[in-house]
Amino acid sequence: IIYYMFLCIYSPDQTLQGILQWWIGKTLVKDDEITEILVQRGRVLSSTLRVMSRPSFKLTSPMKCVFSGESGDDLGGPSREYFRELMKEIEVDILQGSESDCKFFQHDIKKIEEKHYETAGKLISYSILHGGPSLQVFNYHLVHLMFDQNINLSDFPLNHLDFDLKEKLLEIRNASTQEELDALCVNNADWIIDQGLTSVNLKMKDKEKIVSMLIKNEIFYRVHREITQFLTGLNVNGLCDAFALSSIPREILQLFIPDQKKMTFMNMRGLYDIQFSEEGSNDRKRENDVIYCLEAFLSDCEAGITDVSLEEMLVFWTGAEKPPPLGFDQKLQVTFVSNEKFLLPVAHTCGMYLELWRGFSDPDEFRQKMVQAITLGGGFHLA
């Protein structure tokens, strides 16, 4: 009760961002010594675990990321890129599913024994605590089950399941008479018992209920140990508790359910400011041309007629694929240079500013240069 009252007093904003801000404020120990995370590209998860194994490592201490063999101080850009790559490797390590935005837990007893799922939860909490992303790739129905929220499984898409399981569930769902259902039960008695249904005498009136139970068994009960471990790790610094004690506990679901709203030009436009020269100056006239080229390019990205997406553009600009749960800590910036050696746009991911040459006036030429800059970027090196 005291903890709940404390939450209400110090976190009056019960939105996702409000709860996260309150949690970060009470969890991150800003006066601790900074922890340097040395990571190797392509092995971000394993090199992170190596740092975490040190007795002195604290999840709650300020951190800086150092990519092995690369120069540049971490003023934000390397950390954003680090957490983006870390989430991708965690996804591969503990999840399965053919669709990138509809993942389920792998059932792996070796990884349970080695506490991979708990570690994954800790690292997602770590990412959020330090301004990074969550892992928004989980199946919508699974996330509701994980956080004890009511969900109707009757609309669960069966094509997300293993082919054999999908076929058996369709046979049950499509049985039109009790005789057909009885025959299915006889032919699949061992399978039904293996699924945890001790009775193989299914009734027509219970068909949909049985199908829902079997779906729940596959995506939730069967991997319950994995899920329990994951939530234990996620709550290592009280993240789940903060949401559970809030007046809107469902807000935490947003951290794991894919955002179905694709990034648009207008979304991107709201993220940045433009450092224009004085109105009426010759530089300002040329800058207006450049900004038209940039925004025409962003609009083309949204329309899918370029070789890059808006998400890839954001990675080039900031190191992050999408704004983190709390948003960026500052506005992105567009700046201009006159030196003709800067024909290609240059992104400085730490300061999150995009440097454009004042000579651009042709949108098609700009698009070519922008795509070239993004595709040849090769990761963080311009901060």
C-alpha positions as CSV (number, residue, x, y, z in Angstrom):
1,I,0.0,0.0,0.0
2,I,2.8,2.4,0.9
3,Y,4.6,1.6,-2.4
4,Y,1.4,2.2,-4.3
5,M,0.9,5.6,-2.6
6,F,4.5,6.5,-3.4
7,L,3.9,5.6,-7.0
8,C,0.7,7.8,-7.2
9,I,2.4,10.7,-5.5
10,Y,5.6,10.7,-7.5
11,S,4.2,9.4,-10.8
12,P,1.0,11.3,-11.5
13,D,1.4,10.7,-15.2
14,Q,0.1,7.1,-15.6
15,T,0.9,6.9,-19.3
16,L,3.6,4.5,-20.6
17,Q,6.1,7.4,-20.7
18,G,5.1,8.7,-17.3
19,I,5.6,5.4,-15.6
20,L,8.9,4.8,-17.4
21,Q,10.2,8.2,-16.4
22,W,9.3,7.6,-12.8
23,W,10.9,4.2,-12.8
24,I,14.1,5.4,-14.4
25,G,14.3,8.3,-12.0
26,K,14.2,6.0,-9.0
27,T,16.4,3.2,-10.5
28,L,19.3,4.8,-12.5
29,V,22.1,5.7,-10.1
30,K,23.5,8.7,-11.9
31,D,26.4,9.3,-9.5
32,D,27.9,5.8,-10.0
33,E,31.0,5.3,-12.0
34,I,30.3,4.9,-15.7
35,T,30.5,1.3,-17.0
36,E,32.1,0.9,-20.4
37,I,30.5,-1.8,-22.5
38,L,33.1,-3.1,-25.0
39,V,31.3,-5.0,-27.7
40,Q,32.2,-6.7,-31.0
41,R,30.1,-6.3,-34.0
42,G,28.3,-9.5,-34.9
43,R,28.7,-10.8,-31.3
44,V,27.0,-8.0,-29.4
45,L,25.1,-10.4,-27.0
46,S,28.1,-12.6,-26.1
47,S,30.4,-9.6,-25.6
48,T,27.7,-8.0,-23.4
49,L,27.5,-11.1,-21.3
50,R,31.3,-11.0,-20.8
51,V,31.0,-7.5,-19.4
52,M,28.1,-8.5,-17.2
53,S,30.0,-11.4,-15.7
54,R,32.3,-9.0,-13.9
55,P,31.6,-8.6,-10.2
56,S,31.7,-4.9,-10.4
57,F,29.0,-4.7,-13.2
58,K,25.8,-2.9,-12.2
59,L,22.7,-2.8,-14.4
60,T,21.7,0.5,-12.8
61,S,25.0,2.4,-13.4
62,P,25.5,4.9,-16.2
63,M,27.0,3.3,-19.3
64,K,28.9,4.0,-22.4
65,C,29.3,1.7,-25.4
66,V,32.6,1.1,-27.2
67,F,32.7,-0.9,-30.4
68,S,35.9,-2.9,-30.6
69,G,38.3,-1.5,-33.2
70,E,36.3,1.7,-33.8
71,S,37.2,5.2,-32.7
72,G,34.8,7.8,-31.3
73,D,33.4,8.6,-27.9
74,D,29.9,7.5,-27.0
75,L,27.9,10.7,-26.9
76,G,24.7,8.8,-27.7
77,G,25.1,7.3,-31.2
78,P,27.0,4.2,-30.3
79,S,24.6,3.4,-27.4
80,R,21.6,3.7,-29.7
81,E,23.2,1.4,-32.2
82,Y,24.4,-1.0,-29.5
83,F,20.9,-1.5,-28.0
84,R,19.4,-1.9,-31.5
85,E,21.8,-4.7,-32.4
86,L,21.5,-6.2,-28.9
87,M,17.7,-6.5,-29.3
88,K,18.1,-8.3,-32.6
89,E,20.5,-10.8,-31.1
90,I,18.2,-11.5,-28.1
91,E,15.4,-12.1,-30.5
92,V,17.4,-14.7,-32.4
93,D,18.6,-16.3,-29.1
94,I,15.3,-16.9,-27.3
95,L,12.4,-16.5,-29.8
96,Q,11.0,-18.3,-32.8
97,G,8.5,-17.5,-35.6
98,S,8.6,-16.9,-39.3
99,E,7.2,-13.4,-39.0
100,S,9.4,-10.6,-37.6
101,D,6.5,-9.0,-35.7
102,C,4.9,-12.2,-34.3
103,K,7.4,-14.1,-32.2
104,F,7.0,-16.8,-29.6
105,F,9.4,-18.3,-27.0
106,Q,11.6,-21.2,-28.1
107,H,11.2,-24.2,-25.9
108,D,14.8,-25.0,-25.0
109,I,15.7,-26.8,-21.8
110,K,19.4,-26.1,-22.2
111,K,18.7,-22.4,-22.4
112,I,16.4,-22.7,-19.4
113,E,19.3,-24.3,-17.4
114,E,21.7,-21.6,-18.5
115,K,19.1,-18.9,-17.7
116,H,19.1,-17.4,-21.2
117,Y,15.5,-16.2,-20.8
118,E,16.2,-14.4,-17.5
119,T,19.3,-12.8,-19.0
120,A,17.2,-11.6,-22.0
121,G,14.7,-10.0,-19.6
122,K,17.5,-8.3,-17.7
123,L,19.0,-6.9,-20.9
124,I,15.7,-5.6,-22.2
125,S,15.2,-3.8,-18.8
126,Y,18.8,-2.5,-19.1
127,S,18.1,-1.1,-22.6
128,I,14.9,0.7,-21.5
129,L,16.6,2.0,-18.4
130,H,19.4,3.6,-20.5
131,G,17.1,5.1,-23.2
132,G,17.2,2.2,-25.6
133,P,14.4,0.2,-27.3
134,S,12.4,-2.7,-25.9
135,L,11.8,-5.9,-28.0
136,Q,8.5,-5.2,-29.9
137,V,8.3,-8.4,-31.8
138,F,6.0,-10.6,-29.6
139,N,2.7,-12.1,-30.7
140,Y,-0.2,-9.9,-29.5
141,H,-2.0,-12.8,-27.8
142,L,1.1,-14.1,-26.1
143,V,1.9,-10.7,-24.5
144,H,-1.6,-10.5,-23.0
145,L,-1.2,-13.9,-21.5
146,M,2.3,-13.1,-20.2
147,F,1.0,-10.1,-18.2
148,D,-2.2,-11.7,-17.0
149,Q,-4.5,-9.7,-19.2
150,N,-7.7,-11.1,-20.6
151,I,-7.5,-12.1,-24.2
152,N,-9.9,-14.0,-26.5
153,L,-8.0,-16.7,-28.5
154,S,-10.8,-17.4,-30.9
155,D,-9.3,-15.0,-33.4
156,F,-5.8,-16.3,-33.1
157,P,-4.3,-16.9,-36.6
158,L,-3.6,-20.6,-36.9
159,N,-1.0,-20.0,-39.5
160,H,1.3,-18.8,-36.8
161,L,1.5,-22.3,-35.4
162,D,3.5,-25.4,-36.4
163,F,2.0,-27.0,-39.6
164,D,1.0,-30.3,-37.9
165,L,-0.7,-28.5,-35.0
166,K,-2.5,-26.2,-37.3
167,E,-3.9,-29.1,-39.3
168,K,-5.1,-30.9,-36.2
169,L,-6.8,-27.7,-34.8
170,L,-8.5,-27.1,-38.2
171,E,-9.8,-30.7,-38.2
172,I,-11.3,-30.1,-34.8
173,R,-12.7,-26.7,-35.8
174,N,-14.1,-28.0,-39.0
175,A,-15.8,-31.1,-37.6
176,S,-19.5,-30.7,-38.4
177,T,-21.0,-33.6,-36.4
178,Q,-20.4,-35.3,-33.1
179,E,-19.5,-38.5,-35.1
180,E,-16.8,-36.7,-37.0
181,L,-15.4,-35.3,-33.8
182,D,-15.5,-38.7,-32.1
183,A,-13.5,-40.2,-35.0
184,L,-10.9,-37.5,-34.7
185,C,-10.6,-38.1,-31.0
186,V,-10.1,-41.9,-31.6
187,N,-7.5,-41.3,-34.3
188,N,-5.6,-38.7,-32.3
189,A,-6.1,-40.0,-28.7
190,D,-2.3,-40.1,-27.9
191,W,-1.8,-36.6,-29.3
192,I,-4.7,-35.2,-27.3
193,I,-3.4,-36.7,-24.1
194,D,0.1,-35.4,-24.8
195,Q,-1.3,-31.9,-25.1
196,G,-2.6,-32.2,-21.5
197,L,-6.2,-33.1,-22.2
198,T,-6.8,-36.2,-20.0
199,S,-10.1,-36.8,-21.6
200,V,-10.4,-37.6,-25.3
201,N,-14.2,-37.4,-25.4
202,L,-14.6,-33.9,-26.9
203,K,-18.1,-32.5,-27.3
204,M,-19.3,-30.3,-30.2
205,K,-20.4,-27.5,-27.9
206,D,-16.9,-27.3,-26.6
207,K,-15.0,-27.2,-29.9
208,E,-13.9,-23.6,-29.9
209,K,-13.1,-23.7,-26.2
210,I,-10.9,-26.8,-26.8
211,V,-9.1,-25.2,-29.7
212,S,-8.4,-22.1,-27.6
213,M,-7.0,-24.3,-24.8
214,L,-4.7,-26.1,-27.2
215,I,-3.5,-22.8,-28.6
216,K,-2.9,-21.5,-25.1
217,N,-1.0,-24.7,-24.3
218,E,1.3,-24.3,-27.3
219,I,2.2,-20.6,-27.0
220,F,2.0,-20.2,-23.2
221,Y,1.7,-23.3,-20.9
222,R,4.4,-25.3,-22.8
223,V,6.9,-22.5,-22.4
224,H,5.8,-21.3,-19.0
225,R,9.2,-21.8,-17.5
226,E,10.8,-19.7,-20.2
227,I,8.2,-17.0,-19.7
228,T,8.7,-17.0,-15.9
229,Q,12.4,-16.7,-16.3
230,F,12.0,-13.9,-18.8
231,L,9.7,-11.9,-16.5
232,T,12.0,-12.5,-13.5
233,G,14.9,-10.9,-15.5
234,L,12.7,-8.1,-16.8
235,N,11.7,-7.2,-13.3
236,V,15.2,-7.3,-11.9
237,N,15.0,-3.6,-11.1
238,G,11.2,-3.4,-10.5
239,L,10.0,-2.5,-14.1
240,C,7.1,-4.9,-14.0
241,D,6.2,-3.9,-10.4
242,A,6.0,-0.2,-11.5
243,F,3.4,-1.1,-14.1
244,A,1.5,-3.6,-11.9
245,L,1.0,-1.0,-9.2
246,S,0.0,1.7,-11.6
247,S,-3.7,2.4,-12.3
248,I,-3.2,1.3,-15.9
249,P,-1.2,-1.9,-15.8
250,R,-1.9,-2.7,-19.4
251,E,0.5,0.1,-20.5
252,I,3.4,-2.3,-20.2
253,L,2.0,-4.3,-23.1
254,Q,3.1,-1.5,-25.5
255,L,6.7,-2.4,-24.8
256,F,6.4,-5.8,-26.4
257,I,3.6,-5.6,-29.0
258,P,4.7,-4.5,-32.4
259,D,3.6,-1.0,-33.3
260,Q,1.3,-1.6,-36.3
261,K,1.6,2.1,-37.3
262,K,4.4,2.4,-39.9
263,M,6.6,5.4,-39.7
264,T,5.4,8.1,-42.0
265,F,7.0,11.3,-43.4
266,M,4.9,13.4,-41.0
267,N,6.1,11.3,-38.1
268,M,9.7,11.8,-39.2
269,R,9.1,15.5,-39.8
270,G,8.0,15.9,-36.2
271,L,11.3,14.6,-35.0
272,Y,13.7,17.2,-36.4
273,D,14.4,20.9,-36.4
274,I,16.1,22.8,-39.2
275,Q,19.0,25.2,-38.5
276,F,18.2,27.8,-41.2
277,S,20.3,30.8,-42.0
278,E,18.7,34.3,-41.7
279,E,15.6,34.9,-43.7
280,G,16.2,36.6,-47.0
281,S,19.9,35.7,-47.2
282,N,21.4,33.8,-50.2
283,D,22.2,30.9,-47.9
284,R,18.6,30.7,-46.8
285,K,17.4,30.5,-50.4
286,R,19.7,27.6,-51.1
287,E,18.8,25.9,-47.9
288,N,15.1,26.0,-48.8
289,D,16.0,24.1,-52.0
290,V,18.0,21.5,-49.9
291,I,15.1,21.0,-47.5
292,Y,12.7,20.5,-50.3
293,C,15.0,17.8,-51.6
294,L,15.3,16.1,-48.2
295,E,11.6,16.1,-47.5
296,A,10.8,14.9,-51.0
297,F,13.2,12.0,-50.3
298,L,11.5,11.2,-47.0
299,S,8.2,11.3,-48.7
300,D,9.5,8.9,-51.4
301,C,10.8,6.6,-48.7
302,E,7.3,6.4,-47.2
303,A,5.9,5.7,-50.7
304,G,8.4,2.8,-51.1
305,I,10.0,4.1,-54.3
306,T,13.5,4.4,-52.9
307,D,16.0,1.7,-52.0
308,V,15.8,2.6,-48.3
309,S,13.0,2.9,-45.8
310,L,12.3,5.6,-43.3
311,E,13.5,3.2,-40.6
312,E,16.8,2.9,-42.4
313,M,17.0,6.6,-42.7
314,L,16.5,7.0,-39.0
315,V,19.2,4.5,-38.3
316,F,21.6,6.5,-40.5
317,W,20.7,9.7,-38.7
318,T,20.5,8.5,-35.1
319,G,21.7,4.9,-34.7
320,A,18.1,3.9,-33.7
321,E,15.6,2.2,-35.9
322,K,12.6,3.9,-34.2
323,P,12.2,6.4,-31.4
324,P,12.7,4.6,-28.0
325,P,9.8,4.3,-25.5
326,L,10.7,7.6,-23.9
327,G,11.5,9.3,-27.2
328,F,14.8,10.8,-28.1
329,D,16.3,13.1,-25.4
330,Q,16.6,15.9,-27.9
331,K,15.3,16.9,-31.4
332,L,17.1,15.7,-34.4
333,Q,18.8,18.5,-36.3
334,V,19.4,19.4,-40.0
335,T,22.4,21.6,-40.6
336,F,24.1,23.0,-43.7
337,V,27.6,23.3,-45.1
338,S,28.9,25.2,-48.1
339,N,32.2,23.3,-48.6
340,E,31.7,21.4,-51.9
341,K,33.7,18.4,-50.6
342,F,30.6,17.4,-48.6
343,L,28.6,16.3,-51.6
344,L,27.3,13.3,-49.8
345,P,25.0,13.9,-46.8
346,V,26.7,13.2,-43.5
347,A,25.0,11.9,-40.3
348,H,26.5,12.5,-36.9
349,T,24.6,10.0,-34.8
350,C,25.8,11.2,-31.4
351,G,24.5,14.7,-31.9
352,M,21.7,13.3,-34.1
353,Y,22.3,16.0,-36.8
354,L,22.3,15.6,-40.5
355,E,24.7,17.7,-42.4
356,L,23.7,18.7,-46.0
357,W,25.5,20.6,-48.7
358,R,23.9,23.8,-49.8
359,G,24.4,22.9,-53.5
360,F,21.4,20.5,-53.7
361,S,18.4,21.6,-55.7
362,D,17.5,18.5,-57.8
363,P,15.4,16.0,-55.7
364,D,16.4,13.1,-58.0
365,E,20.1,13.9,-57.6
366,F,19.7,14.3,-53.8
367,R,17.9,10.9,-53.6
368,Q,20.8,9.2,-55.4
369,K,23.3,10.8,-53.0
370,M,21.2,10.1,-49.9
371,V,20.8,6.4,-50.8
372,Q,24.5,6.2,-51.5
373,A,25.3,7.7,-48.1
374,I,23.0,5.4,-46.3
375,T,23.9,2.2,-48.1
376,L,27.7,2.9,-47.9
377,G,27.5,4.0,-44.3
378,G,28.7,0.7,-42.8
379,G,27.6,1.4,-39.2
380,F,28.6,3.9,-36.6
381,H,31.7,5.9,-37.5
382,L,30.6,9.4,-38.2
383,A,29.9,10.7,-34.6
